[in-house]
């Protein structure tokens, strides 16, 4: 089979291979903004991105075939969440999409799924794309009915009625159509100190003002609340980027922004610190997917809703440039079997909102034992 998805974990030397049921998207991109400034820089067209995601989710059967990246990252997020032994009564899933992580928790197929589900009280799924948010609404309802949690009165899934604001207090999941950039629902900002945890899976790479968003996340968290996110960053799609640039230089004598800038691991540590998060953890995973050709890769990007949304993007990608890019891609990065690899680099981050009860580092000079003496022994 030509399509294969593999994960190479940095720092450790372990890896595993997963075979997705399908790989197919059109247009280029997987962006994320490196914005280490104090002002908002408009890089992405929010209306274009919302339209792309709505169109992608409108064809649910095709869209589900390209869920393999979100599914993989949801697995990794649950794996990390399982190590945190505390309860989170109120959780916000920022940029939740169709709720693949929530579906896994409701199914409870693994010990980690069941463990994390038992620690989550109520999850609000917030997404700016209503079509994406509601794509699997019936699936969520069916799963919750088939896999009830005996520890709670109801596992019903509730679509948020923003007009009345009425919610089922016993629901495990609430769907909320809102704005991820400023964390608002129906143009009303979510109040500070609302959530015990905020999670985000494969969404933050589209944010224009990343420092501003991290500050908002810190604000909506309760003291000692946790933020855990996974976003595309670094060298994501570097094979596609270099191939398109060389092809455009060859055919057009210049380049257009086809793959947008992405945040790197070193950027995220600094941004989290500036947003006043403590006890930081940042690490990286590479997910490498094999495609038969550049058209299959771009078709899958489109079906994921990951098409180009850079404000300065060209209106189209000429066919002759794409043909040249496919040849260059295979020449520079191709595998022996004729397939091409595409690297998706995920930056994982964990930060905690400040709290008086939080562990603090000792003051400088307060040690009672010399490290020199310890090493001598």
C-alpha positions in Angstrom: 0.0 0.0 0.0 1.4 3.4 -1.0 -0.1 5.4 1.8 1.4 5.0 5.2 1.5 7.2 8.3 4.4 6.9 10.7 5.2 8.8 13.9 8.8 9.6 14.8 9.1 11.0 18.3 11.9 13.5 18.9 14.3 13.1 21.8 13.3 9.5 22.2 14.3 7.0 19.5 11.0 5.2 19.3 8.6 5.2 16.4 5.6 3.4 15.2 3.7 3.0 11.9 0.0 3.4 11.3 -1.8 2.7 8.1 -4.7 5.1 7.5 -7.8 3.9 5.7 -7.4 6.6 3.1 -5.2 9.5 2.1 -6.5 12.0 -0.3 -6.9 16.9 -0.2 -6.2 20.1 -3.0 -4.4 23.4 -2.4 -1.4 23.8 -0.2 -0.8 24.6 3.4 -0.6 23.8 7.0 0.0 27.2 8.6 0.7 28.5 12.0 1.8 32.0 12.9 5.1 32.7 14.7 4.0 35.9 16.3 6.5 36.9 19.1 5.4 40.5 19.0 2.9 42.4 21.2 0.6 43.4 18.3 -1.6 41.3 16.1 -0.3 40.6 12.6 -3.0 39.6 10.1 -1.5 36.7 8.1 -4.6 34.5 7.5 -8.0 35.3 6.1 -10.4 34.1 8.8 -13.4 34.2 6.5 -11.6 32.1 3.8 -10.5 29.6 6.4 -14.0 29.3 7.8 -15.4 28.7 4.3 -12.8 26.1 3.5 -13.5 24.2 6.7 -17.3 24.4 6.2 -17.0 23.1 2.6 -14.6 20.3 3.7 -17.0 19.1 6.5 -20.1 19.4 4.3 -19.0 16.2 2.6 -18.8 14.2 5.8 -17.8 10.8 4.2 -14.8 12.3 2.4 -13.9 14.5 5.4 -13.8 11.5 7.7 -11.4 9.6 5.5 -8.8 12.4 6.1 -9.2 12.4 9.9 -6.1 10.3 10.4 -3.9 13.2 11.5 -6.5 14.5 14.1 -7.1 10.9 15.3 -3.4 10.3 15.8 -2.9 13.6 17.7 -6.0 12.9 19.8 -4.4 9.6 20.8 -1.2 11.4 21.8 -3.2 14.1 23.8 -5.1 11.5 25.7 -1.9 9.6 26.4 -0.5 12.8 28.0 -3.7 13.7 29.8 -3.7 10.3 31.4 -0.5 11.1 33.3 -2.0 14.1 35.0 -3.8 12.7 38.1 -6.3 15.4 38.9 -10.0 16.2 38.2 -11.0 18.8 35.6 -14.7 19.6 36.2 -14.9 22.2 33.4 -12.8 21.7 30.2 -12.7 23.8 27.0 -11.7 22.1 23.8 -10.6 25.1 21.6 -10.9 24.4 17.9 -12.4 21.0 18.6 -13.6 20.3 15.0 -16.0 17.3 15.0 -14.8 16.2 18.4 -12.6 13.2 17.6 -11.0 13.4 21.1 -14.4 13.5 22.7 -15.6 10.5 20.6 -12.6 8.5 21.9 -13.4 9.4 25.5 -17.0 8.4 25.1 -16.1 5.1 23.5 -13.7 4.3 26.3 -11.9 1.6 24.3 -8.6 2.0 26.1 -7.6 2.4 29.8 -6.3 5.9 29.0 -9.6 6.8 27.4 -11.6 5.6 30.4 -9.2 7.3 32.9 -9.3 10.7 31.2 -13.1 10.5 30.8 -13.5 9.8 34.5 -11.5 13.0 35.3 -13.3 15.3 32.9 -16.6 16.6 34.2 -18.0 18.6 31.3 -16.3 19.5 28.0 -17.3 22.5 25.9 -16.3 22.0 22.2 -15.7 25.4 20.7 -15.1 25.9 17.0 -15.5 28.7 14.5 -16.7 26.3 11.7 -20.3 25.3 12.5 -20.2 22.7 9.7 -17.1 21.1 11.2 -18.5 21.3 14.8 -21.8 19.6 13.8 -20.3 17.0 11.4 -20.4 14.2 13.9 -23.1 15.5 16.2 -25.2 12.3 15.6 -22.2 10.1 16.0 -21.4 11.7 19.4 -25.0 11.1 20.5 -25.0 7.5 19.3 -21.7 6.8 21.1 -22.9 8.3 24.4 -26.1 6.2 24.3 -24.1 3.0 23.6 -21.4 3.7 26.1 -23.0 5.4 29.1 -20.8 6.4 32.0 -22.3 4.9 35.2 -20.6 7.6 37.4 -22.7 10.4 36.0 -26.5 10.9 35.7 -26.4 11.6 31.9 -23.8 11.5 29.1 -26.1 13.3 26.7 -24.6 15.5 24.0 -26.1 19.0 23.9 -25.9 21.5 21.1 -25.5 24.9 22.8 -28.5 27.2 22.2 -26.8 30.6 22.3 -30.1 32.4 22.2 -31.4 30.9 25.4 -28.2 29.8 26.9 -30.0 26.7 28.2 -27.7 23.7 28.8 -28.2 20.2 30.2 -26.1 20.4 33.4 -25.5 16.7 33.3 -24.2 16.6 29.7 -20.7 15.4 29.2 -20.2 17.4 25.9 -21.6 20.7 24.8 -21.1 22.0 21.3 -20.6 25.8 21.0 -20.2 27.7 17.8 -17.9 30.7 18.5 -14.6 32.4 17.7 -11.3 30.7 18.6 -9.3 33.9 18.2 -10.8 35.6 21.2 -12.5 32.6 22.9 -16.0 33.9 22.5 -19.5 32.4 21.9 -22.1 34.4 20.0 -19.8 37.5 20.1 -19.7 37.4 23.9 -16.3 36.7 25.5 -16.1 33.8 27.9 -15.6 35.0 31.4 -12.2 34.8 33.2 -11.6 32.0 35.6 -14.2 29.7 33.9 -12.3 26.5 33.1 -10.2 24.0 35.0 -8.4 23.0 31.7 -8.2 24.2 28.1 -7.1 21.8 25.4 -6.5 22.4 21.7 -5.8 19.9 19.0 -4.5 20.9 15.5 -6.2 24.3 15.5 -3.9 27.0 16.8 -1.7 27.1 13.7 -4.4 29.2 12.0 -4.5 31.9 14.7 -3.3 35.4 13.7 -2.5 36.7 17.2 -1.0 33.7 18.9 0.4 35.6 21.9 -3.0 37.2 22.4 -4.7 33.9 22.3 -2.3 32.4 24.9 -3.1 35.3 27.1 -6.8 34.7 26.7 -6.4 31.1 27.5 -4.6 32.0 30.7 -7.4 34.4 31.6 -10.2 31.9 31.1 -8.4 29.3 33.2 -9.0 29.1 36.9 -6.0 29.4 39.2 -3.7 26.4 38.8 -5.7 25.5 35.6 -4.0 23.5 32.9 -3.5 24.3 29.2 -2.5 21.5 26.9 -2.2 22.1 23.1 -0.9 20.4 20.0 -0.3 22.5 16.9 1.4 22.1 13.5 4.7 23.9 13.5 8.4 23.9 12.5 9.2 22.1 9.3 5.7 20.9 8.5 5.4 20.1 4.8 9.0 21.2 4.1 9.1 18.8 1.2 6.1 20.4 -0.4 7.3 23.9 0.3 10.7 23.4 -1.3 9.3 21.6 -4.3 6.7 24.3 -5.0 9.3 27.1 -4.6 11.8 25.4 -7.0 9.0 24.7 -9.5 7.7 28.3 -9.5 11.2 29.7 -9.8 11.7 27.4 -12.8 8.4 28.2 -14.5 7.5 31.7 -13.4 10.8 33.2 -12.2 9.4 34.0 -8.7 7.6 32.4 -5.8 4.2 32.9 -4.1 3.3 32.0 -0.5 2.0 28.5 -0.8 2.9 27.2 2.6 2.6 29.7 5.4 5.0 30.4 8.4 4.8 28.0 11.3 5.7 28.3 15.0 8.7 26.3 16.2 9.3 24.6 19.5 11.7 27.4 20.7 9.0 30.0 19.9 6.3 28.3 21.9 8.3 28.1 25.1 8.9 31.9 25.0 5.3 32.7 24.1 4.0 30.5 27.0 6.3 32.3 29.4 5.1 35.7 28.2 1.5 34.6 28.7 2.4 33.9 32.4 2.2 30.1 32.3 4.3 28.1 34.8 5.7 24.6 34.9 6.1 24.5 31.1 6.6 21.4 29.0 7.2 21.6 25.2 8.1 18.7 23.0 7.8 17.7 19.3 6.4 14.8 17.3 6.8 14.2 13.6 4.1 12.4 11.7 5.2 11.3 8.3 2.5 10.3 5.7 3.3 8.6 2.4 1.3 9.7 -0.7 1.3 8.4 -4.3 1.9 11.9 -5.7 1.6 15.6 -5.0 -2.1 15.6 -6.2 -3.1 13.1 -3.5 -1.4 15.2 -0.8 -3.1 18.4 -1.9 -6.4 16.6 -2.2 -6.1 15.5 1.4 -5.1 18.9 2.6 -8.3 20.3 1.0 -10.5 17.6 2.5 -9.0 18.3 6.0 -9.9 22.0 5.6 -6.2 22.8 5.6 -6.1 24.7 2.3 -4.1 27.9 1.8 -5.6 30.9 3.6 -2.7 33.4 3.6 -3.9 36.9 2.8 -1.2 37.4 0.2 -1.7 34.0 -1.5 -2.0 33.7 -5.3 -5.4 33.0 -6.7 -4.5 29.7 -8.2 -1.7 27.2 -8.7 -1.0 26.8 -12.4 -1.0 23.2 -13.6 2.4 23.3 -15.3 3.9 24.5 -11.9 2.2 21.6 -10.1 3.4 19.1 -12.7 7.0 20.4 -12.3 6.6 20.4 -8.5 5.5 16.7 -8.5 8.6 15.8 -10.5 10.9 17.8 -8.2 9.2 16.4 -5.1 9.9 12.8 -6.3 13.4 13.6 -7.3 14.4 15.3 -4.0 12.3 13.4 -1.5 10.7 10.4 -3.2 10.8 6.9 -1.9 12.0 3.8 -3.9 8.4 2.6 -4.4 7.5 5.9 -6.2 5.6 7.4 -3.2 6.4 10.8 -1.6 6.6 11.5 2.1 5.0 14.5 3.8 6.2 15.6 7.2 3.7 17.0 9.7 5.5 18.4 12.8 3.4 18.8 15.9 4.5 21.0 18.8 3.0 19.8 22.1 2.8 22.2 25.0 1.6 22.1 28.6 1.4 25.2 30.9 -0.3 25.9 34.2 -1.9 29.1 35.4 -0.3 30.7 38.4 -1.7 29.9 41.8 -0.5 30.4 45.4 -0.7 26.7 46.0 1.5 25.8 43.0 5.0 24.4 43.6 7.6 27.2 43.4 11.3 27.0 42.8 13.5 27.6 45.8 15.1 31.1 46.2 18.6 31.4 45.0 21.1 30.6 47.8 18.5 28.8 50.0 20.2 25.3 49.5 21.6 23.7 52.6 23.7 21.1 50.8 26.5 21.8 48.3 26.4 20.0 45.0 30.2 19.9 45.1 30.0 17.9 48.4 27.5 15.5 46.9 29.6 14.9 43.8 32.6 14.2 46.0 30.7 11.4 47.8 
